[in-house]
Amino acid sequence: MDSNFLPSISLRASRRADRNHLQSRDGKEGLASGKSYQDSPLKIIWKRGFIRLVLVGGIIWGLLILTALLFHAWSCQSSIAFFSALCNKSSVIYGAIQSLGLVTPPHRCSIPVADDPNKIVIPQKRSPEKFVQSLSYFMEDFTETNGSQSPPLFGGHITWQQRDESFKVKPTMKVHCGFIRNGGAEMAQKDVKFVKKCRFVVASGIFDGYDTPHQPSNISARSQKLFCFLMVVDEVSLEFIKKNVTVREDNNGGEWVGIWRLILLKHPPYDEPRRNGKVPKILTHRLFPQAQYSIWIDGKMELIVDPLLLLERYLWREKNTFAIAQHKHHRNVYEEADANKRRKRYARPLIDLHMKIYRYEGMEPWNPKKSTPSDIPEGAVIIREHTALSNLFSCLWFNEVHLFTPRDQLSFGYVVYRLGGLFKFFMFPNCEYNSIFILHNHTREHSSKVEWVKSLDEFKKDKTGGLKESRGGLGLWTPYPGDLDSVVLPSVKRTSKAG
C-alpha cells in the first residue's frame, strides 16, 4: 500500500514542477514582450464582445433597411392615399425594389398590331382637312411693357384676348405656336438641313442631363430606312451624353448615339427644364416641319414596338390623326391637379390658380356623359399625323403650357373642351401604352425651389428671383380679367394610388 502511495505523490510533484516551469517560462516571455499574462483573458473577452456587438448591430441595421424597403414596396401598392403618397417612383430606392421583384410590374396587354411591317400599305394621301385649311404662326413678339419693348419670349406675349380668339376655329387661322424670332431653341444649320428629308419621325428629348438615349428594339429594316430617329437635347444634356455614352460623328458633322440623331437646341427658351422638354414633345410639327407623321416618346423610355406598326394600329386602321394613351389613374383634371400638388410637381398655389382659371372658363370635372374616355392623357407617347387641325391643337396645347404650369396633362382636356368637339382623337387603353416601351429611371431626380412654394404670398415676396420664372408661366402675365376670388374648385375624392 505504501509503495503505491509513494509513486502517486512523486507523480503529482513532478507535474507540479512542470507547471511551475511553464508558468515561469511564460512569465518571462510575457515580460519580454511587454504584455501582462493576467490581462489576456480580459482582452479576449473584450474582443469577442466587440465582434459580437458589430455583428448584432449589422444584423439590426440590415433588418431595418429590409423593413424600410418592404414598407416602401407595400406603400407603392397600397390603395390608402396616405401611404401611397409616400412612394416616389422616380427614386433610386423604388428602382432597387423594382429590380428585386418586390413591386408589381405595370399591367400590360397585347397591342393588336399587324404581324409584318413589310406588308403594311402606307396611305398615299393625307387625311382630308375638314375645319382648318390654312394655318400660320406669329413669328414676331412686339408687346411693349411700360413704354419699352421687353425681350422676345419663345411663346410670345400672348394676351388674354388673343388666347380666347385662338380657340375659335376658322378655315384660315394664325396663332401663337412657339419659335418667336430670337426667343431661343435655335437649331444648327446642319440639323435643319438633315430634318428636311424626314417625312416619318420618331422623336424624343433629353433636357438638363436627366437621361441618356435608350436604343429602340424590334425595329424592322423597313422602318430603319423610313423613319428618322431624332433625339432633341440641350447643351447640358449633350455634354452629359458625351461623357457617358459613345457619340459618333458623320461626314457632315451630325452626331449620333446608335440609331438616334442628336438634335441640339441652343439657348433653351425657358428657365424650367420640364417646360423646355415640352417644345419637341408638343411642337414636333414646328421643329420638323417636313414630317407628315411623328411618334413622340419621352427620353426615359425604350421603344420596343416597330414604329410602322404603331402608325398602322393607332392612325391608319381607324383613320385617326392623333392618338394618345389614357392616364392610368385619373380622368378628372381637378383630381390630377390634386395629385400633382401632393407629389410636388410644381408650385401648389400656381396649380390652384391654373385650375381656378379653367373652372371660371367652364371646365367641368370629367363624367361618363363626356364624349372622351378621359380628360387626362398619359403624355409620354403621342402618335400624330400632322394635319392642320392636329397642328392647331398642338399649338393651343403648347400655349397653355407656356402660359400656365408645365404640367401638360392639366391642359390637354381643357383644349379639347375649348375646341367644342371638333378635334377628334384616339385615346387608347393604358395597358397598351405599357406595352409600347420599357421605362428606365432618370439619371437623377428633378428638383426645383418652386415646387415647394406653399402660398402665392411666398411666391411674390421672394426677393432672389429664384421662384419666379422669367420667360414662361403664371408669373409673367397681366392679371386675369375675371373674378377668380369667387371661384370654388370642385371637391376631389382621392380614388387612386397616384401621388
Salt bridges, closest charged atoms under 4 A:
GLU140 OE2 - ARG181 NH1 1.88
ASP141 OD2 - HIS157 ND1 2.67
ASP164 OD1 - ARG418 NH2 2.72
GLU165 OE2 - LYS168 NZ 3.01
GLU186 OE1 - HIS267 ND1 2.93
ASP191 OD1 - ARG261 NH2 2.91
ASP208 OD2 - ARG444 NH2 3.22
ASP211 OD1 - HIS442 ND1 2.85
GLU239 OE2 - LYS243 NZ 3.47
ASP250 OD2 - ARG261 NH1 3.65
GLU255 OE2 - LYS242 NZ 2.82
ASP271 OD1 - ARG471 NH2 3.19
GLU272 OE2 - HIS446 NE2 3.14
GLU302 OE1 - HIS440 NE2 2.93
GLU312 OE1 - ARG317 NH2 2.82
GLU318 OE2 - ARG313 NH1 4.00
GLU335 OE2 - HIS330 NE2 3.83
GLU336 OE1 - HIS327 NE2 3.54
GLU336 OE1 - HIS330 ND1 2.67
ASP338 OD2 - ARG342 NE 3.20
ASP338 OD2 - ARG494 NE 2.84
ASP352 OD1 - LYS341 NZ 2.77
GLU361 OE2 - ARG163 NH1 2.96
GLU361 OE1 - ARG418 NH1 3.72
GLU364 OE1 - ARG359 NH1 3.20
ASP375 OD2 - LYS370 NZ 2.72
GLU400 OE2 - ARG163 NE 2.91
ASP408 OD2 - LYS278 NZ 3.57
ASP408 OD2 - LYS281 NZ 3.21
GLU432 OE2 - ARG313 NH2 3.19
GLU451 OE2 - ARG274 NH1 2.71
GLU451 OE2 - HIS446 NE2 3.38
GLU469 OE2 - ARG275 NH2 2.68
